[in-house]
Amino acid sequence: MGVCMDIGRCVLISVIIPTLNEEQVIPAALQSLRACEGECEIIVADGGSTDNTIAVARCCPGVTHVPYRQGRGAQMNAGAGAARGDILLFLHADTLLPRCAFQHITAAMTDPAVAGGCFHLSFDFPSYWLKAFALVARINHILFTYGDQGLFMTARTFKDIGGYKDIPLMEDVEIQKRLRPLGRFVKIGPPVITSARRFVRRGIIRQQMLNTVLVGLYHLRLAPSRLKRFYA
């Protein structure tokens, strides 16, 4: 059974997690989903992991494994194709949901004017720079909305807009270009907690600057295939 909406109808939320060699972080993500209030369908769309990601996912009861070729947009499309839910939530493997996430999503989607949304952002590493970055990510604009904030929309809307584009980078930004014109886009709290591993590895300020530059260049129509060279 899914989460009950205010109008009395129960809906099922399908959580789609794209993975590629995420054995270190996927256990915590799955545990956070199990701790959420309300039930959900969990789909791990894997892009060919060579570590223990799939074995870990299969140890979690009720997880559906969808193998696919590498590419986050393509993997999320494959996961959505296998989903049974009324609402689709796309969650990065290194991102943890708050316990009340499903109630907040369902409440938001009861408004017919809402096309979709995501969560506020926080990080698992203490840093004033990351706190500032998380505050900026609360701005409800496509320039300040990222895939690790947990994008959600109805399955019908996802199908109507054609799903994710199969591009090597910026798939989360590109899909918003088609989603946002359909209605209100909401950002809800409490925040998800996402890993700061890339920031810590590259340097917090350097990674923030890189993210900003890449998004800006994408909006200036630089091809995602070229942007990927700087992000890898």
Secondary structure, DSSP 8 states (H G I E B T S, - for coil): --EE-TTS-EE-EEEEEEESS-TTTHHHHHHHHHHSSS--EEEEEES--SSSHHHHHHTSTTEEEEE--S-HHHHHHHHHHH---SEEEE--TTEE--TTHHHHHHHHHTSTTEEEEEEEEEESS--HHHHHHHHHTTS-SGGG--GGGTEEEEHHHHHHTT-----SS-HHHHHHHHHGGGSEEEEEEEEEEE--HHHHHH-HHHHHHHHHHHHHHHHTT--HHHHHHHH-
